[in-house]
Amino acid sequence: MGALVETWHDLRALLRLEGFRRLFAVRLVSQAGDGMFQVGLAALLFFSPERAGTATGVASAFAVMLAPFTIVGPFAGVFLDRWRRRQVLAYGNALRVLITAAMAAIMLTVGLEGSGDVWVILLGLLALSVNRFLLAALSASLPNVVAGPYLLTANSLTPTLGAGAVFLGGGVALAIGLGIPAGPAHDAAALVCAAVVFGVAALLALRLGRDQLGPEHPARGHLTAEISAVARGLVDGARYLTARRTPGQALLVMAAHRFLYGVVFIAAILISRNLLAEPGQTSAGLANFALVLAATAVGGACAVVITPVLSRLTGPQGWIVWMLLLAAASQLLLTTTPSRTIVLVGAGLLGLAAQSAKIAVDTIVQRDTHDDFRGRAFAFFDVLYNAAFVGAAVLAAWTVPDEGWSRGLFLVLALAYVGVAALLGFAGARHPAPVTVSGDPARVDR
């Protein structure tokens, strides 16, 4: 009870921080637009009648949409340690306004036949790549507006409510689509709404000070030199994270979790479309998948309350171990039967486990990483995150049946979660190692 009261006090203290409130508003509005955008793109790629609902087809589309993120990640880190992060949030959302509006215009004029389909997919790839860049900027910016003692609570609140904003935006997009007859206007409605919301997020970012979000020691140099230093900077960041032990270890564990979660995600799409809906009823399939996402979001929302309270007793690393075991339990539940109730309960448990673990990982990386490397750390996180999802898509194409459900598949996933939990629990570091920062012996990160 005392821990719950302390968490409530931390929440109230956070909301009194003007910088936090303004950054939080940018995240909520921006991610609400993400939800609208993702609903429109999912309807096109995974649930349209023209596209095959096989494991190979869904996994291929999934891999195509995620592959560019692994390219954006390395560049994001280097530039987030050089550019004003506030400008990144403002200009990035403004760019998404232009991209999303262009996609809507193509749908309304050319349609999705022939070259129109290609252009919409290419622009969608670009918009999603910018989104990953923005999410990395939001995470790297948080310690600049939140004092150290409140960082765990901030990490509980912001990503989880951000995920709730994604769900809310997606729900609004679905509701708008139900009120518009099938046709070009129906296809473009969610994107038009997303463009407007992205514009609001860009304006909200301008309320923050130009230098308020860091970096504290921005690198200087010509753009060509910065681009050529991308690979070297990423290698330096990886070496730093490895030397510090705890942040590098946390990122690897989260990548393993995301790999397993990616397989479950693709299975959920197929179950929603091919098992819980009648053949050819793609609208019903999308509605089923929306329920799965809703259950996942509810689980993630519960993480806001549970993680700050219980992780104080276990520590961040211990909490991640418990959440990996909870994820294993969610997969064991799915081995029983693919009924709608079981699928939704499993999704809720996995959402709770995933968001709770991510809160702890974010806290470890932010707490144990020097600000000079923080942008590269979260960009490296994006690389691992998306590479794991692409790998999951490749695996799913070969192992997930077209119906999406296999008792053996979910049993293997449960065992894999237990294995990762055992490695972290018995062999993981609990304290960061001291590392010399930027080659300066006088600056040691302890």
C-alpha positions in Angstrom: 0.0 0.0 0.0 2.9 2.3 0.8 4.5 1.7 -2.6 1.1 2.6 -4.3 0.9 5.8 -2.4 4.5 6.7 -3.3 3.8 6.0 -7.0 0.7 8.3 -6.9 2.8 11.0 -5.4 5.4 10.5 -8.1 2.7 10.8 -10.8 1.4 14.1 -9.3 5.0 15.4 -9.2 5.5 14.5 -12.8 2.4 16.3 -13.9 3.7 19.5 -12.2 6.7 19.5 -14.4 5.9 21.8 -17.3 8.5 20.2 -19.6 7.2 16.7 -19.0 3.6 17.8 -19.6 4.5 19.4 -23.0 6.6 16.4 -24.1 3.8 14.1 -23.0 1.2 16.0 -25.0 3.4 15.6 -28.1 3.6 11.9 -27.6 -0.1 11.4 -27.0 -1.3 13.4 -30.0 1.4 12.0 -32.3 0.6 8.4 -31.3 -3.1 9.0 -31.7 -2.3 9.9 -35.3 -0.2 6.7 -35.5 -3.3 4.7 -34.6 -5.4 6.3 -37.3 -2.6 5.8 -39.9 -2.0 2.1 -38.9 -5.7 1.2 -39.2 -5.8 2.5 -42.8 -2.6 0.7 -43.7 -3.6 -2.6 -42.0 -6.9 -2.7 -43.8 -5.0 -2.3 -47.1 -2.2 -4.8 -46.4 -3.7 -7.5 -44.2 -7.5 -7.5 -44.5 -8.4 -6.3 -48.0 -10.2 -9.0 -50.1 -7.7 -8.6 -52.9 -4.8 -9.8 -50.8 -4.1 -13.4 -49.8 -4.7 -14.3 -46.1 -2.0 -17.0 -46.0 0.9 -17.1 -43.4 3.4 -16.4 -46.2 1.4 -13.5 -47.6 0.9 -11.8 -44.2 4.5 -12.4 -43.1 5.9 -11.1 -46.4 3.8 -7.9 -46.1 4.9 -7.6 -42.5 8.6 -8.0 -43.3 8.3 -5.4 -46.2 6.8 -2.8 -43.8 9.4 -3.4 -41.1 12.6 -3.8 -43.1 13.2 0.0 -43.7 13.1 0.6 -39.9 16.3 -1.3 -39.5 17.9 1.1 -42.0 16.5 4.2 -40.3 17.6 3.1 -36.8 21.4 3.7 -37.2 20.9 7.1 -38.8 18.4 8.1 -36.1 20.8 7.6 -33.2 23.6 9.6 -34.7 21.4 12.5 -35.7 19.5 12.5 -32.3 22.9 13.0 -30.6 23.6 15.9 -33.0 20.3 17.6 -33.8 17.9 19.4 -31.4 15.4 16.8 -30.5 12.6 19.3 -30.2 13.2 20.2 -33.9 13.1 16.5 -34.8 9.7 16.2 -33.2 8.3 19.3 -34.9 9.7 18.7 -38.4 9.2 15.0 -38.3 5.4 15.3 -37.6 5.2 18.1 -40.2 6.8 15.7 -42.7 4.2 13.1 -41.8 1.4 15.5 -42.6 2.7 15.9 -46.2 3.3 12.1 -46.7 -0.1 11.1 -45.3 -1.9 13.8 -47.2 -0.2 12.6 -50.4 -1.3 9.0 -49.7 -4.9 10.2 -49.2 -4.8 12.2 -52.4 -3.6 9.1 -54.4 -6.5 7.0 -52.9 -9.0 9.7 -53.9 -7.8 10.3 -57.4 -5.8 7.3 -58.8 -7.1 4.6 -56.5 -5.2 1.4 -55.4 -5.0 -0.1 -58.9 -1.6 -0.5 -60.6 0.9 2.3 -59.8 -1.4 3.8 -57.2 -1.0 0.8 -55.0 2.8 0.9 -55.3 3.0 4.6 -54.4 0.7 4.2 -51.4 2.9 1.4 -50.1 6.1 3.3 -50.7 4.8 6.4 -49.0 3.5 4.2 -46.2 7.0 2.8 -45.7 8.4 6.4 -45.5 5.8 7.5 -43.0 6.4 4.5 -40.7 10.2 5.1 -40.9 9.7 8.7 -39.8 7.5 7.4 -37.0 10.3 5.1 -35.6 12.7 8.1 -35.7 10.2 10.2 -33.7 9.6 7.4 -31.1 13.4 7.2 -30.6 13.5 11.0 -30.1 10.7 10.9 -27.5 12.5 8.2 -25.5 15.9 10.0 -25.7 14.3 13.3 -24.7 12.5 12.1 -21.6 15.4 12.3 -19.1 15.9 16.0 -20.1 12.5 16.9 -18.6 12.2 14.4 -15.8 14.4 14.3 -12.7 16.1 11.0 -11.9 13.9 9.8 -9.0 10.8 10.0 -11.2 12.2 8.4 -14.3 10.8 4.9 -13.6 7.3 6.4 -13.1 7.7 8.5 -16.3 8.7 5.4 -18.2 5.6 3.6 -16.9 3.3 6.5 -17.8 4.4 7.8 -21.2 4.9 4.7 -23.4 1.8 2.9 -22.0 -0.5 5.8 -22.3 1.1 6.4 -25.7 0.0 2.9 -26.7 -3.4 3.8 -25.3 -3.5 6.8 -27.6 -2.6 4.6 -30.6 -5.6 2.4 -29.7 -7.9 5.4 -29.3 -6.8 6.8 -32.6 -7.3 3.5 -34.3 -10.8 3.2 -32.7 -11.7 6.6 -34.0 -10.5 5.6 -37.5 -12.5 2.4 -37.4 -15.6 4.4 -36.3 -15.2 6.9 -39.1 -14.8 4.1 -41.6 -18.1 2.5 -40.5 -19.9 5.7 -41.3 -18.6 6.1 -44.9 -19.7 3.8 -47.8 -17.1 1.7 -49.4 -15.1 3.5 -52.0 -12.1 5.9 -52.3 -13.4 8.2 -49.6 -13.7 5.3 -47.2 -10.1 4.3 -48.0 -8.7 7.8 -47.5 -10.7 8.9 -44.4 -8.4 7.5 -41.8 -5.4 9.0 -43.5 -7.0 12.5 -43.7 -7.7 12.4 -40.0 -4.1 11.2 -39.3 -2.7 14.1 -41.3 -4.6 16.6 -39.2 -3.6 15.0 -35.9 0.1 14.9 -37.0 -0.1 18.6 -37.7 -1.4 19.3 -34.2 1.5 17.2 -32.8 4.0 19.3 -34.8 2.5 22.5 -33.3 2.6 21.2 -29.8 6.3 20.3 -30.1 7.0 24.0 -30.8 5.9 24.8 -27.2 9.1 23.2 -25.9 12.3 25.2 -25.8 14.7 24.7 -28.7 17.4 23.2 -26.5 15.2 21.8 -23.8 15.3 18.2 -25.0 19.1 18.0 -25.6 21.5 16.7 -26.6 23.7 18.3 -23.9 26.8 18.1 -26.0 25.7 18.0 -29.6 28.3 16.9 -32.2 29.3 19.5 -34.8 30.4 19.0 -38.4 29.3 18.9 -42.0 26.4 16.7 -43.1 28.6 14.5 -45.2 30.9 13.9 -42.3 27.9 13.1 -40.1 26.6 10.6 -42.6 29.9 8.9 -43.0 30.2 8.6 -39.2 26.9 6.7 -38.9 28.4 3.3 -38.9 31.3 4.3 -36.7 28.9 6.0 -34.2 26.7 2.9 -34.1 29.6 0.7 -33.4 30.8 3.0 -30.7 27.4 3.0 -29.1 27.2 -0.8 -29.2 30.6 -1.0 -27.6 29.6 1.4 -24.9 26.3 -0.5 -24.1 28.2 -3.7 -24.0 30.9 -2.3 -21.7 28.2 -0.9 -19.4 26.6 -4.4 -19.3 23.2 -3.6 -17.9 21.8 -1.5 -20.8 23.3 -3.7 -23.5 21.9 -6.8 -21.7 18.5 -5.2 -21.4 18.3 -4.4 -25.1 19.2 -7.9 -26.1 16.6 -9.4 -23.8 14.0 -7.0 -25.2 15.0 -8.0 -28.8 14.5 -11.7 -27.9 11.1 -10.9 -26.5 10.1 -8.9 -29.6 11.2 -11.7 -31.9 8.8 -14.1 -30.1 6.1 -11.4 -29.9 6.4 -10.9 -33.6 5.5 -14.5 -34.3 2.5 -14.2 -32.0 1.4 -11.0 -33.7 1.4 -12.6 -37.2 -0.5 -15.6 -35.8 -3.1 -13.2 -34.2 -3.7 -11.6 -37.7 -4.3 -15.0 -39.2 -6.5 -16.2 -36.4 -8.6 -13.0 -36.6 -9.0 -13.2 -40.3 -9.1 -17.0 -41.1 -10.3 -18.7 -37.9 -12.6 -16.2 -35.9 -14.2 -14.8 -39.1 -16.1 -16.4 -41.9 -14.2 -16.9 -45.2 -14.2 -13.7 -47.2 -15.5 -11.6 -44.3 -12.4 -9.3 -44.1 -14.3 -6.5 -42.3 -15.1 -9.0 -39.5 -11.5 -10.1 -39.5 -10.3 -6.6 -39.0 -12.9 -6.1 -36.2 -11.6 -9.3 -34.5 -8.0 -8.1 -34.8 -9.1 -4.7 -33.3 -10.4 -6.6 -30.3 -7.1 -8.4 -30.0 -5.3 -5.1 -30.1 -7.8 -3.7 -27.5 -7.1 -6.5 -25.1 -3.3 -6.0 -25.6 -3.8 -2.3 -24.9 -5.7 -3.0 -21.7 -2.9 -5.3 -20.5 -0.4 -2.5 -21.4 -2.5 0.0 -19.4 -2.4 -2.2 -16.4 1.3 -2.1 -16.6 1.2 1.6 -15.7 -0.2 0.7 -12.2 1.5 -2.6 -11.6 5.1 -1.9 -12.7 5.9 1.1 -10.5 4.5 -0.6 -7.5 5.9 -4.2 -7.8 9.2 -3.4 -9.6 10.3 -1.5 -6.5 10.4 -4.9 -4.8 12.1 -6.8 -7.5 14.3 -4.2 -9.2 14.1 -3.6 -13.0 16.0 -6.8 -14.0 14.0 -9.0 -11.6 10.8 -7.5 -12.9 11.7 -8.3 -16.5 12.3 -11.9 -15.5 8.8 -12.1 -14.0 7.2 -10.5 -17.0 9.0 -13.0 -19.4 7.5 -15.8 -17.3 4.0 -14.1 -17.6 4.5 -14.0 -21.4 5.2 -17.7 -21.3 2.0 -18.3 -19.3 0.0 -16.4 -22.0 1.4 -18.8 -24.6 0.6 -21.8 -22.6 -3.0 -20.5 -22.3 -3.2 -20.3 -26.1 -2.3 -24.0 -26.4 -5.7 -25.0 -25.0 -8.1 -23.8 -27.7 -8.3 -20.9 -30.3 -11.6 -19.5 -29.0 -12.2 -15.8 -29.0 -12.2 -15.6 -25.2 -8.9 -17.5 -24.9 -7.2 -15.4 -27.6 -8.3 -12.1 -26.0 -7.2 -13.2 -22.5 -3.9 -14.3 -23.9 -3.5 -11.0 -25.7 -4.2 -9.1 -22.5 -1.6 -11.1 -20.5 1.0 -10.7 -23.3 0.3 -7.0 -23.5 0.8 -6.6 -19.7 4.1 -8.6 -19.9 5.4 -6.8 -23.0 4.7 -3.2 -21.7 5.9 -3.9 -18.2 9.2 -5.3 -19.5 9.6 -2.4 -21.9 9.1 0.1 -19.0 11.9 -1.6 -17.1 14.2 -1.8 -20.1 13.7 1.9 -20.9 14.5 2.8 -17.3 17.7 0.7 -17.3 18.9 2.2 -20.6 18.1 5.7 -19.6 19.5 5.4 -16.1 22.7 3.6 -17.0 23.5 5.4 -20.3 25.4 8.7 -20.5 23.5 11.4 -22.4 26.3 11.6 -25.1 25.3 8.0 -26.0 21.6 8.0 -25.2 20.3 8.8 -28.7 22.5 6.1 -30.2 21.3 3.7 -27.5 17.7 4.1 -28.4 18.4 4.0 -32.1 20.3 0.7 -31.5 17.2 -0.4 -29.6 15.1 0.4 -32.8 17.5 -1.7 -34.9 17.2 -4.7 -32.7 13.5 -4.2 -32.3 12.8 -4.1 -36.0 15.4 -6.7 -37.0 13.7 -9.0 -34.5 10.3 -8.4 -36.0 11.6 -9.0 -39.6 13.2 -12.2 -38.3 9.9 -13.2 -36.7 8.2 -12.6 -40.1 10.6 -14.9 -41.8 10.1 -17.6 -39.1 6.3 -17.2 -39.2 6.2 -17.7 -42.9 7.6 -21.2 -42.4 6.1 -22.2 -39.0 2.7 -20.6 -38.6 -0.2 -22.3 -40.3 -2.6 -20.3 -42.5 -5.3 -20.6 -39.7 -2.8 -19.0 -37.3 -3.2 -21.5 -34.5 -1.0 -24.5 -33.6 -0.7 -26.1 -30.2 2.9 -27.0 -30.9 3.8 -23.5 -32.0 2.5 -21.8 -28.9 4.2 -24.5 -26.6 7.6 -23.8 -28.3 7.0 -20.0 -27.8 6.3 -20.5 -24.1 9.4 -22.6 -23.6 11.5 -19.9 -25.4 10.2 -17.2 -23.1 11.1 -19.4 -20.1 14.6 -19.8 -21.5 15.2 -16.1 -21.9 13.9 -15.5 -18.4 16.3 -18.1 -17.0 19.3 -16.6 -18.8 18.5 -13.1 -17.4 17.7 -14.4 -14.0 20.7 -16.5 -13.4 23.4 -14.9 -15.6 22.4 -11.3 -16.0 24.3 -8.3 -14.5 22.5 -6.3 -11.8 24.8 -3.2 -11.7 26.5 -1.2 -14.6 30.2 -1.3 -15.1 32.2 2.0 -15.1 33.1 3.2 -18.5 35.2 6.1 -19.7 33.1 8.6 -21.7 34.3 9.9 -25.0 37.9 8.9 -24.4 38.3 11.4 -21.6 39.7 9.8 -18.4 38.2 12.6 -16.3 34.7 11.7 -17.5 33.8 8.2 -16.2 30.3 7.0 -16.4 29.6 5.1 -13.1 
